[in-house]
Amino acid sequence: MTSPDGATPIREAATVMLVRRAPLEVFMLRRNPSAVWVGGAHLFPGGALDPEDRDPRVAARCIGLDDATASRALGHRHGGLGYWVAAIREAFEEAGVLFARHADGRPLDPTDAVWARLTEHRDARNAGRVGFLDILEAEDLLLTPDALAVTSHWITPPGQARRYDTWFFVAAAPEGHTYEHDDGENTESTWVRPAEAIAAHDRGEIDLILPTRRSLELLDRFASARDALDAVAGGRRGPDGRAAVRREPGGGER
């Protein structure tokens, strides 16, 4: 995707907020301070779409949501499912969380043998030795994109060195998963209450980019993860099948 001025390419991206408990907590990562883009900032797991995220073979391993429905929710003609896949893949790579089931329908159990191998798969994936599809095929897993709900849409304003067209998602944090930073792109990880993260930013203790802060402010409206997820589910689709997002000044919708 190219920006209207033709200068800075706009990369498609996806981010997922993993929430749990009451009071609500969200999982956050601290980006490596040496990173070219937003080095040192606190973010949610996420990143740019890979070509593999729209591979038909990956789409065939998604249950509960197809590309037509996903695309309609985002106002796209096609390719919308790729955003959900990217969010799931990034959560696996950056946090060790995988929204998936066994092909026979069994939930992914962190106590079984497959989970031990997934740790090795994650390391291999982050080292660039294997593709995400390779992992799904090796363990015969199906992704569960319907576990993720859209919350907001942000496009980096013109004039930035890097621009992203990013969809934000929220999901209940599955129990027993790793929840540990990759120690590469991200150097720290934590569970935090949204208000505490906002206050830390206001004190200058952590760095938050605008979409992250606005997302934390959204989560801070809810007493529990269940309340937040129920509210998002209640407004997930409008009459036209699109996700319920609101236009926000400065390059975003919510």
Secondary structure, DSSP 8 states (H G I E B T S, - for coil): -B-TTSSSBEEEEEEEEEEETTTTEEEEEEE-TT-TTTTT-EE-SEEE--GGGG-HHHHTTB-S--HHHHHHHHT-SS-THHHHHHHHHHHHHHHS---EEETTS-B--TTSHHHHHHHHHHHHHHTTSS-HHHHHHHHTEEE-GGG-EEEEEEE--TT-SSEEEEEEEEEE--TT------SSSEEEEEEE-HHHHHHHHHTTSS---HHHHHHHHHHTT-SSHHHHHHHHHHTSB-TTS-B---EETTTEE-
